[in-house]
Every structure is written in structure tokens, then in C-alpha cells.
Amino acid sequence: MSAQGQFDGTQRRYGAQYRAVSQAAVASAVCGGLSFLTVFGWYFVVVPAAGLVLGWNARQRIREVPGELTGTGLAWAGMVLSIVLGTLGGGALWAYELREVPWGYKKVTWDDLQPDPTDPTELIPPKAKDLDGKRVFIKGFMYPGRQSIGITRFVLVPTVGHCSFCSPEIKSTEMIVADLQGDLTTVYKRRETAIGGTLRIDEVEVAKPLGGFPYVIEVDYVR
């Protein structure tokens, strides 16, 4: 028997035909391994989602052309890791957010308080109006004032960039008056500040682009 015949016979006997590893399976495994990133923010949910989609597609493709592609194990590993690590990371993030927000407060963001930029007639968004009179929790930065200790009233803004030099015309809805209740006081700090209390909305104030304060929180919690 010729050498070529022996080689062909060995191929048939041991299935030595070369098959490429599915790139989708590899990508799924990588995404699965990175799925723990969900612990850092909900936008990272796209990582385990991609791992699941890539793994599923890889398995389907390998089934269609088993003689050309391999990597079913990798695809399964990517899908399992995506589910397990994504769930663990998301669960840890959810638990952290629950612990971060004191019981009895509803967490809101600055985006919740901003009117629709495409609707010039909307001064206060409906979502914000629904929060009027309710206990809310929000984070921001203390606008610099004259007092640094024993503060009972201050203005909270979304970012450190909202200062007189960086943003000379702060929108009314980008300012919250924090009115500390009872004997509660705080000190000025440059780092992020969290407050909780009852939100009050004055729709007349929102018409004042410089100096109007439509949002006031009667603060009973500050951190």
C-alpha cells in the first residue's frame, strides 16, 4: 500500500480530519469569563448576554458543519459561565444598592428630574411630579458656599463640574436645595454626598434659569 493510501486509511480510522475551533465559541468563553463585571454596573449585563448569544450560535453552527468546526465544549462553558458569573455579579450589585439606599427611601437620579429636551413646554417631568411629597434618596455634590461646618442648608448639584467657573448658567432642575431638618447638620465636602428626605416641588421656581430652585428636599438623612 502506498504512503498516501496509508495516510487516508489512518484519517478514516481515527477521524484525523482537521476542524477549526469556532471563533464564536471562543468569544463566548471569553465573555463568560468576564461576566463578573456585572458587579460594577448594570450596563455590563451586555457581557453575559453576549456570551449566551455567541455560545448558542456557536453550538448551532457546529451542528450544521460538524466536519468543519469544533468547540462545543467551549460554547457550553461560555454559556454556563455567562449565567453563573453574570447572576452572581448582578446579585452582588443589587444587594449593594439595597444596602446603599436606606430603608424607606426611593432612589432617584438626576435624569429623573430633567425635563424632556425635545418638549419646550415641559418644565418639570411627570416622573419628578410623581415624587412630590415622597421620601427620596439622591447623590450629588455640594455647591461651594460660605459656610464649611455646621451647615443646615446647601445646594446639591449633579457633578463637580457644576461650579460658577465651569457652568455659569446652571439649569434650575440641576439644583436641589437640601434643607436639613431638626438638629441635623453637616460639613462641606468635595466628595460625593448622599441625602435622603421628602421632596418638595415648586413649579414657579423652574421658570427662573438663574437662581430658581424648583426642587427642595427636607433632609433627614445625609452621608
PyMOL commands that set and color helices and strands:
alter all, ss='L'
color gray80, all
select helices_A, chain A and resi 3-14+23-33+35-40+42-64+72-100+110-113+126-129+172-174+205-207
alter helices_A, ss='H'
color red, helices_A
select strands_A, chain A and resi 20-21+69-70+106-107+135-142+153-157+176-180+193-201+215-222
alter strands_A, ss='S'
color yellow, strands_A
deselect
rebuild
show_as cartoon
